[in-house]
Amino acid sequence: MLDRMQARLDRTPEAMIIRRQTVEHCFGTLKAWMGGAHFLTRALEKVKTEMSLQGLAYNMKRTIKIFDVRPLMLAIAG
């Protein structure tokens, strides 16, 4: 599996650059918001909830930055 992954990266070296720009950015941002990598809750169910709320906050913040706050407020108002 690792050999196949390395071969794929060798064929398209820009893939890792694109991945770092898109996927890993949100995890770095969330980690910075959390002050490291520690969750405030314990137990898997509570940690899942905490991570989901952080993901929601990240997505809302990105939406506001990309589309402005007015369309989001209109969508929330229904």
PDB file with one MODEL, atoms N, CA, C and O in Angstrom:
MODEL        1
ATOM      1  N   MET A   1       0.812  -1.169   0.000  1.00  0.00           N
ATOM      2  CA  MET A   1       0.000   0.000   0.000  1.00  0.00           C
ATOM      3  C   MET A   1       0.873   1.258   0.000  1.00  0.00           C
ATOM      4  O   MET A   1       0.606   2.199  -0.747  1.00  0.00           O
ATOM      5  N   LEU A   2       1.906   1.274   0.829  1.00  0.00           N
ATOM      6  CA  LEU A   2       2.789   2.436   0.874  1.00  0.00           C
ATOM      7  C   LEU A   2       3.525   2.640  -0.442  1.00  0.00           C
ATOM      8  O   LEU A   2       3.742   3.772  -0.875  1.00  0.00           O
ATOM      9  N   ASP A   3       3.911   1.522  -1.080  1.00  0.00           N
ATOM     10  CA  ASP A   3       4.585   1.633  -2.372  1.00  0.00           C
ATOM     11  C   ASP A   3       3.657   2.220  -3.435  1.00  0.00           C
ATOM     12  O   ASP A   3       4.084   3.032  -4.256  1.00  0.00           O
ATOM     13  N   ARG A   4       2.384   1.809  -3.417  1.00  0.00           N
ATOM     14  CA  ARG A   4       1.422   2.351  -4.376  1.00  0.00           C
ATOM     15  C   ARG A   4       1.205   3.841  -4.133  1.00  0.00           C
ATOM     16  O   ARG A   4       1.122   4.624  -5.078  1.00  0.00           O
ATOM     17  N   MET A   5       1.112   4.227  -2.861  1.00  0.00           N
ATOM     18  CA  MET A   5       0.921   5.634  -2.540  1.00  0.00           C
ATOM     19  C   MET A   5       2.130   6.447  -2.981  1.00  0.00           C
ATOM     20  O   MET A   5       1.970   7.532  -3.540  1.00  0.00           O
ATOM     21  N   GLN A   6       3.334   5.943  -2.741  1.00  0.00           N
ATOM     22  CA  GLN A   6       4.538   6.654  -3.147  1.00  0.00           C
ATOM     23  C   GLN A   6       4.615   6.774  -4.667  1.00  0.00           C
ATOM     24  O   GLN A   6       5.012   7.817  -5.186  1.00  0.00           O
ATOM     25  N   ALA A   7       4.238   5.720  -5.378  1.00  0.00           N
ATOM     26  CA  ALA A   7       4.235   5.763  -6.846  1.00  0.00           C
ATOM     27  C   ALA A   7       3.252   6.816  -7.346  1.00  0.00           C
ATOM     28  O   ALA A   7       3.545   7.544  -8.295  1.00  0.00           O
ATOM     29  N   ARG A   8       2.086   6.897  -6.708  1.00  0.00           N
ATOM     30  CA  ARG A   8       1.087   7.902  -7.088  1.00  0.00           C
ATOM     31  C   ARG A   8       1.623   9.310  -6.842  1.00  0.00           C
ATOM     32  O   ARG A   8       1.417  10.198  -7.669  1.00  0.00           O
ATOM     33  N   LEU A   9       2.303   9.527  -5.724  1.00  0.00           N
ATOM     34  CA  LEU A   9       2.883  10.837  -5.439  1.00  0.00           C
ATOM     35  C   LEU A   9       4.022  11.163  -6.398  1.00  0.00           C
ATOM     36  O   LEU A   9       4.211  12.321  -6.770  1.00  0.00           O
ATOM     37  N   ASP A  10       4.773  10.156  -6.795  1.00  0.00           N
ATOM     38  CA  ASP A  10       5.859  10.372  -7.759  1.00  0.00           C
ATOM     39  C   ASP A  10       5.301  10.808  -9.116  1.00  0.00           C
ATOM     40  O   ASP A  10       5.917  11.612  -9.816  1.00  0.00           O
ATOM     41  N   ARG A  11       4.133  10.274  -9.484  1.00  0.00           N
ATOM     42  CA  ARG A  11       3.508  10.648 -10.759  1.00  0.00           C
ATOM     43  C   ARG A  11       2.936  12.062 -10.706  1.00  0.00           C
ATOM     44  O   ARG A  11       2.959  12.779 -11.707  1.00  0.00           O
ATOM     45  N   THR A  12       2.423  12.467  -9.547  1.00  0.00           N
ATOM     46  CA  THR A  12       1.810  13.799  -9.407  1.00  0.00           C
ATOM     47  C   THR A  12       2.336  14.463  -8.128  1.00  0.00           C
ATOM     48  O   THR A  12       1.654  14.463  -7.103  1.00  0.00           O
ATOM     49  N   PRO A  13       3.543  15.024  -8.190  1.00  0.00           N
ATOM     50  CA  PRO A  13       4.126  15.613  -6.972  1.00  0.00           C
ATOM     51  C   PRO A  13       3.352  16.824  -6.454  1.00  0.00           C
ATOM     52  O   PRO A  13       3.457  17.166  -5.277  1.00  0.00           O
ATOM     53  N   GLU A  14       2.575  17.475  -7.323  1.00  0.00           N
ATOM     54  CA  GLU A  14       1.810  18.642  -6.870  1.00  0.00           C
ATOM     55  C   GLU A  14       0.619  18.243  -6.005  1.00  0.00           C
ATOM     56  O   GLU A  14       0.011  19.104  -5.369  1.00  0.00           O
ATOM     57  N   ALA A  15       0.274  16.960  -5.968  1.00  0.00           N
ATOM     58  CA  ALA A  15      -0.875  16.501  -5.185  1.00  0.00           C
ATOM     59  C   ALA A  15      -0.700  16.813  -3.696  1.00  0.00           C
ATOM     60  O   ALA A  15      -1.658  17.202  -3.028  1.00  0.00           O
ATOM     61  N   MET A  16       0.500  16.648  -3.183  1.00  0.00           N
ATOM     62  CA  MET A  16       0.734  16.908  -1.761  1.00  0.00           C
ATOM     63  C   MET A  16       0.647  18.402  -1.466  1.00  0.00           C
ATOM     64  O   MET A  16       0.184  18.793  -0.394  1.00  0.00           O
ATOM     65  N   ILE A  17       1.081  19.230  -2.391  1.00  0.00           N
ATOM     66  CA  ILE A  17       0.983  20.675  -2.201  1.00  0.00           C
ATOM     67  C   ILE A  17      -0.484  21.088  -2.136  1.00  0.00           C
ATOM     68  O   ILE A  17      -0.879  21.877  -1.277  1.00  0.00           O
ATOM     69  N   ILE A  18      -1.285  20.549  -3.049  1.00  0.00           N
ATOM     70  CA  ILE A  18      -2.714  20.852  -3.059  1.00  0.00           C
ATOM     71  C   ILE A  18      -3.372  20.363  -1.781  1.00  0.00           C
ATOM     72  O   ILE A  18      -4.211  21.057  -1.206  1.00  0.00           O
ATOM     73  N   ARG A  19      -2.993  19.162  -1.330  1.00  0.00           N
ATOM     74  CA  ARG A  19      -3.574  18.617  -0.095  1.00  0.00           C
ATOM     75  C   ARG A  19      -3.248  19.508   1.091  1.00  0.00           C
ATOM     76  O   ARG A  19      -4.117  19.793   1.915  1.00  0.00           O
ATOM     77  N   ARG A  20      -2.019  19.943   1.180  1.00  0.00           N
ATOM     78  CA  ARG A  20      -1.640  20.811   2.307  1.00  0.00           C
ATOM     79  C   ARG A  20      -2.430  22.116   2.298  1.00  0.00           C
ATOM     80  O   ARG A  20      -2.784  22.639   3.354  1.00  0.00           O
ATOM     81  N   GLN A  21      -2.705  22.638   1.110  1.00  0.00           N
ATOM     82  CA  GLN A  21      -3.415  23.912   1.014  1.00  0.00           C
ATOM     83  C   GLN A  21      -4.891  23.776   1.342  1.00  0.00           C
ATOM     84  O   GLN A  21      -5.494  24.721   1.851  1.00  0.00           O
ATOM     85  N   THR A  22      -5.483  22.629   1.063  1.00  0.00           N
ATOM     86  CA  THR A  22      -6.930  22.495   1.233  1.00  0.00           C
ATOM     87  C   THR A  22      -7.312  21.722   2.482  1.00  0.00           C
ATOM     88  O   THR A  22      -8.072  22.230   3.307  1.00  0.00           O
ATOM     89  N   VAL A  23      -6.816  20.535   2.640  1.00  0.00           N
ATOM     90  CA  VAL A  23      -7.272  19.657   3.714  1.00  0.00           C
ATOM     91  C   VAL A  23      -6.611  19.974   5.043  1.00  0.00           C
ATOM     92  O   VAL A  23      -7.296  20.097   6.058  1.00  0.00           O
ATOM     93  N   GLU A  24      -5.329  20.104   5.052  1.00  0.00           N
ATOM     94  CA  GLU A  24      -4.620  20.233   6.323  1.00  0.00           C
ATOM     95  C   GLU A  24      -4.762  21.612   6.943  1.00  0.00           C
ATOM     96  O   GLU A  24      -4.490  21.778   8.132  1.00  0.00           O
ATOM     97  N   HIS A  25      -5.181  22.604   6.169  1.00  0.00           N
ATOM     98  CA  HIS A  25      -5.354  23.951   6.712  1.00  0.00           C
ATOM     99  C   HIS A  25      -6.399  23.980   7.821  1.00  0.00           C
ATOM    100  O   HIS A  25      -6.191  24.601   8.864  1.00  0.00           O
ATOM    101  N   CYS A  26      -7.517  23.309   7.595  1.00  0.00           N
ATOM    102  CA  CYS A  26      -8.580  23.357   8.614  1.00  0.00           C
ATOM    103  C   CYS A  26      -8.139  22.685   9.907  1.00  0.00           C
ATOM    104  O   CYS A  26      -8.486  23.158  10.989  1.00  0.00           O
ATOM    105  N   PHE A  27      -7.380  21.592   9.822  1.00  0.00           N
ATOM    106  CA  PHE A  27      -6.927  20.922  11.041  1.00  0.00           C
ATOM    107  C   PHE A  27      -5.913  21.772  11.794  1.00  0.00           C
ATOM    108  O   PHE A  27      -5.917  21.791  13.025  1.00  0.00           O
ATOM    109  N   GLY A  28      -5.053  22.470  11.079  1.00  0.00           N
ATOM    110  CA  GLY A  28      -4.113  23.383  11.726  1.00  0.00           C
ATOM    111  C   GLY A  28      -4.820  24.525  12.411  1.00  0.00           C
ATOM    112  O   GLY A  28      -4.443  24.932  13.509  1.00  0.00           O
ATOM    113  N   THR A  29      -5.861  25.050  11.751  1.00  0.00           N
ATOM    114  CA  THR A  29      -6.642  26.140  12.331  1.00  0.00           C
ATOM    115  C   THR A  29      -7.363  25.675  13.585  1.00  0.00           C
ATOM    116  O   THR A  29      -7.344  26.362  14.606  1.00  0.00           O
ATOM    117  N   LEU A  30      -7.998  24.512  13.512  1.00  0.00           N
ATOM    118  CA  LEU A  30      -8.697  23.987  14.687  1.00  0.00           C
ATOM    119  C   LEU A  30      -7.729  23.723  15.827  1.00  0.00           C
ATOM    120  O   LEU A  30      -8.042  23.984  16.989  1.00  0.00           O
ATOM    121  N   LYS A  31      -6.565  23.211  15.499  1.00  0.00           N
ATOM    122  CA  LYS A  31      -5.567  22.936  16.525  1.00  0.00           C
ATOM    123  C   LYS A  31      -5.125  24.243  17.198  1.00  0.00           C
ATOM    124  O   LYS A  31      -4.925  24.280  18.413  1.00  0.00           O
ATOM    125  N   ALA A  32      -4.974  25.301  16.414  1.00  0.00           N
ATOM    126  CA  ALA A  32      -4.592  26.594  16.984  1.00  0.00           C
ATOM    127  C   ALA A  32      -5.711  27.148  17.863  1.00  0.00           C
ATOM    128  O   ALA A  32      -5.445  27.712  18.924  1.00  0.00           O
ATOM    129  N   TRP A  33      -6.959  26.989  17.425  1.00  0.00           N
ATOM    130  CA  TRP A  33      -8.095  27.445  18.232  1.00  0.00           C
ATOM    131  C   TRP A  33      -8.136  26.727  19.563  1.00  0.00           C
ATOM    132  O   TRP A  33      -8.462  27.324  20.590  1.00  0.00           O
ATOM    133  N   MET A  34      -7.803  25.438  19.546  1.00  0.00           N
ATOM    134  CA  MET A  34      -7.894  24.620  20.752  1.00  0.00           C
ATOM    135  C   MET A  34      -6.701  24.833  21.671  1.00  0.00           C
ATOM    136  O   MET A  34      -6.703  24.343  22.800  1.00  0.00           O
ATOM    137  N   GLY A  35      -5.689  25.548  21.215  1.00  0.00           N
ATOM    138  CA  GLY A  35      -4.512  25.768  22.040  1.00  0.00           C
ATOM    139  C   GLY A  35      -3.636  24.535  22.131  1.00  0.00           C
ATOM    140  O   GLY A  35      -3.074  24.250  23.188  1.00  0.00           O
ATOM    141  N   GLY A  36      -3.516  23.819  21.064  1.00  0.00           N
ATOM    142  CA  GLY A  36      -2.743  22.584  21.030  1.00  0.00           C
ATOM    143  C   GLY A  36      -3.579  21.498  20.429  1.00  0.00           C
ATOM    144  O   GLY A  36      -4.247  21.707  19.416  1.00  0.00           O
ATOM    145  N   ALA A  37      -3.552  20.344  21.037  1.00  0.00           N
ATOM    146  CA  ALA A  37      -4.316  19.227  20.489  1.00  0.00           C
ATOM    147  C   ALA A  37      -5.214  18.589  21.539  1.00  0.00           C
ATOM    148  O   ALA A  37      -5.634  17.444  21.375  1.00  0.00           O
ATOM    149  N   HIS A  38      -5.511  19.301  22.599  1.00  0.00           N
ATOM    150  CA  HIS A  38      -6.272  18.715  23.695  1.00  0.00           C
ATOM    151  C   HIS A  38      -7.747  19.072  23.589  1.00  0.00           C
ATOM    152  O   HIS A  38      -8.110  20.208  23.284  1.00  0.00           O
ATOM    153  N   PHE A  39      -8.575  18.091  23.844  1.00  0.00           N
ATOM    154  CA  PHE A  39     -10.011  18.326  23.899  1.00  0.00           C
ATOM    155  C   PHE A  39     -10.395  18.699  25.326  1.00  0.00           C
ATOM    156  O   PHE A  39      -9.740  18.293  26.286  1.00  0.00           O
ATOM    157  N   LEU A  40     -11.451  19.468  25.447  1.00  0.00           N
ATOM    158  CA  LEU A  40     -11.912  19.887  26.767  1.00  0.00           C
ATOM    159  C   LEU A  40     -12.783  18.829  27.431  1.00  0.00           C
ATOM    160  O   LEU A  40     -12.991  18.869  28.644  1.00  0.00           O
ATOM    161  N   THR A  41     -13.296  17.885  26.647  1.00  0.00           N
ATOM    162  CA  THR A  41     -14.181  16.856  27.176  1.00  0.00           C
ATOM    163  C   THR A  41     -13.466  15.518  27.228  1.00  0.00           C
ATOM    164  O   THR A  41     -12.360  15.364  26.710  1.00  0.00           O
ATOM    165  N   ARG A  42     -14.113  14.560  27.858  1.00  0.00           N
ATOM    166  CA  ARG A  42     -13.592  13.192  27.924  1.00  0.00           C
ATOM    167  C   ARG A  42     -14.667  12.241  27.425  1.00  0.00           C
ATOM    168  O   ARG A  42     -15.851  12.579  27.411  1.00  0.00           O
ATOM    169  N   ALA A  43     -14.260  11.084  27.028  1.00  0.00           N
ATOM    170  CA  ALA A  43     -15.119  10.038  26.482  1.00  0.00           C
ATOM    171  C   ALA A  43     -15.373  10.315  24.996  1.00  0.00           C
ATOM    172  O   ALA A  43     -15.586  11.453  24.579  1.00  0.00           O
ATOM    173  N   LEU A  44     -15.342   9.254  24.233  1.00  0.00           N
ATOM    174  CA  LEU A  44     -15.407   9.370  22.784  1.00  0.00           C
ATOM    175  C   LEU A  44     -16.641  10.110  22.297  1.00  0.00           C
ATOM    176  O   LEU A  44     -16.537  10.943  21.396  1.00  0.00           O
ATOM    177  N   GLU A  45     -17.798   9.831  22.865  1.00  0.00           N
ATOM    178  CA  GLU A  45     -19.033  10.481  22.423  1.00  0.00           C
ATOM    179  C   GLU A  45     -18.964  11.992  22.614  1.00  0.00           C
ATOM    180  O   GLU A  45     -19.385  12.745  21.736  1.00  0.00           O
ATOM    181  N   LYS A  46     -18.437  12.447  23.753  1.00  0.00           N
ATOM    182  CA  LYS A  46     -18.336  13.876  24.020  1.00  0.00           C
ATOM    183  C   LYS A  46     -17.265  14.538  23.152  1.00  0.00           C
ATOM    184  O   LYS A  46     -17.434  15.674  22.709  1.00  0.00           O
ATOM    185  N   VAL A  47     -16.174  13.831  22.914  1.00  0.00           N
ATOM    186  CA  VAL A  47     -15.119  14.366  22.051  1.00  0.00           C
ATOM    187  C   VAL A  47     -15.631  14.489  20.621  1.00  0.00           C
ATOM    188  O   VAL A  47     -15.313  15.462  19.937  1.00  0.00           O
ATOM    189  N   LYS A  48     -16.417  13.522  20.161  1.00  0.00           N
ATOM    190  CA  LYS A  48     -17.018  13.613  18.824  1.00  0.00           C
ATOM    191  C   LYS A  48     -17.901  14.843  18.715  1.00  0.00           C
ATOM    192  O   LYS A  48     -17.879  15.542  17.702  1.00  0.00           O
ATOM    193  N   THR A  49     -18.677  15.109  19.758  1.00  0.00           N
ATOM    194  CA  THR A  49     -19.546  16.288  19.768  1.00  0.00           C
ATOM    195  C   THR A  49     -18.715  17.562  19.737  1.00  0.00           C
ATOM    196  O   THR A  49     -19.025  18.491  18.990  1.00  0.00           O
ATOM    197  N   GLU A  50     -17.671  17.608  20.535  1.00  0.00           N
ATOM    198  CA  GLU A  50     -16.802  18.785  20.573  1.00  0.00           C
ATOM    199  C   GLU A  50     -16.152  19.022  19.206  1.00  0.00           C
ATOM    200  O   GLU A  50     -16.093  20.158  18.735  1.00  0.00           O
ATOM    201  N   MET A  51     -15.673  17.969  18.579  1.00  0.00           N
ATOM    202  CA  MET A  51     -15.049  18.085  17.263  1.00  0.00           C
ATOM    203  C   MET A  51     -16.068  18.529  16.223  1.00  0.00           C
ATOM    204  O   MET A  51     -15.744  19.329  15.346  1.00  0.00           O
ATOM    205  N   SER A  52     -17.278  18.028  16.304  1.00  0.00           N
ATOM    206  CA  SER A  52     -18.331  18.430  15.367  1.00  0.00           C
ATOM    207  C   SER A  52     -18.652  19.913  15.512  1.00  0.00           C
ATOM    208  O   SER A  52     -18.829  20.612  14.514  1.00  0.00           O
ATOM    209  N   LEU A  53     -18.728  20.392  16.739  1.00  0.00           N
ATOM    210  CA  LEU A  53     -18.997  21.815  16.965  1.00  0.00           C
ATOM    211  C   LEU A  53     -17.855  22.690  16.446  1.00  0.00           C
ATOM    212  O   LEU A  53     -18.088  23.766  15.895  1.00  0.00           O
ATOM    213  N   GLN A  54     -16.635  22.222  16.625  1.00  0.00           N
ATOM    214  CA  GLN A  54     -15.497  22.973  16.105  1.00  0.00           C
ATOM    215  C   GLN A  54     -15.515  22.987  14.577  1.00  0.00           C
ATOM    216  O   GLN A  54     -15.222  24.012  13.962  1.00  0.00           O
ATOM    217  N   GLY A  55     -15.857  21.863  13.970  1.00  0.00           N
ATOM    218  CA  GLY A  55     -15.975  21.809  12.517  1.00  0.00           C
ATOM    219  C   GLY A  55     -17.057  22.734  12.004  1.00  0.00           C
ATOM    220  O   GLY A  55     -16.873  23.405  10.989  1.00  0.00           O
ATOM    221  N   LEU A  56     -18.188  22.775  12.699  1.00  0.00           N
ATOM    222  CA  LEU A  56     -19.274  23.677  12.333  1.00  0.00           C
ATOM    223  C   LEU A  56     -18.826  25.139  12.438  1.00  0.00           C
ATOM    224  O   LEU A  56     -19.095  25.941  11.544  1.00  0.00           O
ATOM    225  N   ALA A  57     -18.148  25.475  13.523  1.00  0.00           N
ATOM    226  CA  ALA A  57     -17.652  26.848  13.698  1.00  0.00           C
ATOM    227  C   ALA A  57     -16.658  27.205  12.598  1.00  0.00           C
ATOM    228  O   ALA A  57     -16.702  28.311  12.058  1.00  0.00           O
ATOM    229  N   TYR A  58     -15.772  26.286  12.266  1.00  0.00           N
ATOM    230  CA  TYR A  58     -14.799  26.528  11.191  1.00  0.00           C
ATOM    231  C   TYR A  58     -15.517  26.765   9.869  1.00  0.00           C
ATOM    232  O   TYR A  58     -15.194  27.708   9.147  1.00  0.00           O
ATOM    233  N   ASN A  59     -16.492  25.912   9.549  1.00  0.00           N
ATOM    234  CA  ASN A  59     -17.213  26.046   8.286  1.00  0.00           C
ATOM    235  C   ASN A  59     -18.004  27.348   8.224  1.00  0.00           C
ATOM    236  O   ASN A  59     -18.053  27.991   7.176  1.00  0.00           O
ATOM    237  N   MET A  60     -18.621  27.743   9.332  1.00  0.00           N
ATOM    238  CA  MET A  60     -19.365  29.007   9.355  1.00  0.00           C
ATOM    239  C   MET A  60     -18.421  30.194   9.177  1.00  0.00           C
ATOM    240  O   MET A  60     -18.734  31.138   8.451  1.00  0.00           O
ATOM    241  N   LYS A  61     -17.282  30.145   9.833  1.00  0.00           N
ATOM    242  CA  LYS A  61     -16.308  31.232   9.709  1.00  0.00           C
ATOM    243  C   LYS A  61     -15.800  31.337   8.274  1.00  0.00           C
ATOM    244  O   LYS A  61     -15.655  32.442   7.751  1.00  0.00           O
ATOM    245  N   ARG A  62     -15.529  30.203   7.632  1.00  0.00           N
ATOM    246  CA  ARG A  62     -15.073  30.208   6.235  1.00  0.00           C
ATOM    247  C   ARG A  62     -16.170  30.713   5.302  1.00  0.00           C
ATOM    248  O   ARG A  62     -15.892  31.456   4.361  1.00  0.00           O
ATOM    249  N   THR A  63     -17.413  30.313   5.559  1.00  0.00           N
ATOM    250  CA  THR A  63     -18.530  30.766   4.738  1.00  0.00           C
ATOM    251  C   THR A  63     -18.685  32.277   4.824  1.00  0.00           C
ATOM    252  O   THR A  63     -18.886  32.947   3.811  1.00  0.00           O
ATOM    253  N   ILE A  64     -18.590  32.805   6.032  1.00  0.00           N
ATOM    254  CA  ILE A  64     -18.692  34.252   6.221  1.00  0.00           C
ATOM    255  C   ILE A  64     -17.554  34.959   5.484  1.00  0.00           C
ATOM    256  O   ILE A  64     -17.773  35.988   4.844  1.00  0.00           O
ATOM    257  N   LYS A  65     -16.353  34.417   5.571  1.00  0.00           N
ATOM    258  CA  LYS A  65     -15.204  35.042   4.918  1.00  0.00           C
ATOM    259  C   LYS A  65     -15.341  35.014   3.398  1.00  0.00           C
ATOM    260  O   LYS A  65     -14.978  35.979   2.725  1.00  0.00           O
ATOM    261  N   ILE A  66     -15.859  33.923   2.860  1.00  0.00           N
ATOM    262  CA  ILE A  66     -15.966  33.777   1.405  1.00  0.00           C
ATOM    263  C   ILE A  66     -17.165  34.536   0.849  1.00  0.00           C
ATOM    264  O   ILE A  66     -17.033  35.251  -0.144  1.00  0.00           O
ATOM    265  N   PHE A  67     -18.339  34.392   1.476  1.00  0.00           N
ATOM    266  CA  PHE A  67     -19.583  34.916   0.908  1.00  0.00           C
ATOM    267  C   PHE A  67     -20.119  36.162   1.600  1.00  0.00           C
ATOM    268  O   PHE A  67     -21.145  36.688   1.169  1.00  0.00           O
ATOM    269  N   ASP A  68     -19.489  36.645   2.628  1.00  0.00           N
ATOM    270  CA  ASP A  68     -19.978  37.766   3.422  1.00  0.00           C
ATOM    271  C   ASP A  68     -21.044  37.249   4.396  1.00  0.00           C
ATOM    272  O   ASP A  68     -21.550  36.139   4.229  1.00  0.00           O
ATOM    273  N   VAL A  69     -21.369  38.015   5.366  1.00  0.00           N
ATOM    274  CA  VAL A  69     -22.264  37.563   6.422  1.00  0.00           C
ATOM    275  C   VAL A  69     -23.741  37.677   6.031  1.00  0.00           C
ATOM    276  O   VAL A  69     -24.565  36.936   6.568  1.00  0.00           O
ATOM    277  N   ARG A  70     -24.095  38.572   5.123  1.00  0.00           N
ATOM    278  CA  ARG A  70     -25.516  38.784   4.795  1.00  0.00           C
ATOM    279  C   ARG A  70     -26.216  37.528   4.258  1.00  0.00           C
ATOM    280  O   ARG A  70     -27.292  37.192   4.753  1.00  0.00           O
ATOM    281  N   PRO A  71     -25.651  36.814   3.261  1.00  0.00           N
ATOM    282  CA  PRO A  71     -26.345  35.605   2.788  1.00  0.00           C
ATOM    283  C   PRO A  71     -26.511  34.543   3.884  1.00  0.00           C
ATOM    284  O   PRO A  71     -27.518  33.836   3.925  1.00  0.00           O
ATOM    285  N   LEU A  72     -25.521  34.439   4.763  1.00  0.00           N
ATOM    286  CA  LEU A  72     -25.627  33.468   5.856  1.00  0.00           C
ATOM    287  C   LEU A  72     -26.747  33.855   6.804  1.00  0.00           C
ATOM    288  O   LEU A  72     -27.518  32.994   7.227  1.00  0.00           O
ATOM    289  N   MET A  73     -26.850  35.112   7.141  1.00  0.00           N
ATOM    290  CA  MET A  73     -27.900  35.567   8.041  1.00  0.00           C
ATOM    291  C   MET A  73     -29.277  35.380   7.406  1.00  0.00           C
ATOM    292  O   MET A  73     -30.229  35.027   8.103  1.00  0.00           O
ATOM    293  N   LEU A  74     -29.400  35.607   6.107  1.00  0.00           N
ATOM    294  CA  LEU A  74     -30.669  35.376   5.419  1.00  0.00           C
ATOM    295  C   LEU A  74     -31.040  33.900   5.426  1.00  0.00           C
ATOM    296  O   LEU A  74     -32.206  33.547   5.605  1.00  0.00           O
ATOM    297  N   ALA A  75     -30.039  33.032   5.231  1.00  0.00           N
ATOM    298  CA  ALA A  75     -30.295  31.587   5.243  1.00  0.00           C
ATOM    299  C   ALA A  75     -30.702  31.127   6.631  1.00  0.00           C
ATOM    300  O   ALA A  75     -31.580  30.273   6.756  1.00  0.00           O
ATOM    301  N   ILE A  76     -30.092  31.664   7.674  1.00  0.00           N
ATOM    302  CA  ILE A  76     -30.439  31.292   9.040  1.00  0.00           C
ATOM    303  C   ILE A  76     -31.853  31.776   9.378  1.00  0.00           C
ATOM    304  O   ILE A  76     -32.617  31.074  10.041  1.00  0.00           O
ATOM    305  N   ALA A  77     -32.191  32.983   8.915  1.00  0.00           N
ATOM    306  CA  ALA A  77     -33.517  33.544   9.194  1.00  0.00           C
ATOM    307  C   ALA A  77     -34.624  32.749   8.505  1.00  0.00           C
ATOM    308  O   ALA A  77     -35.777  32.759   8.936  1.00  0.00           O
ATOM    309  N   GLY A  78     -34.252  32.065   7.433  1.00  0.00           N
ATOM    310  CA  GLY A  78     -35.233  31.195   6.752  1.00  0.00           C
ATOM    311  C   GLY A  78     -35.971  31.934   5.725  1.00  0.00           C
ATOM    312  O   GLY A  78     -36.832  31.365   5.054  1.00  0.00           O
TER     313      GLY A  78
ENDMDL
END
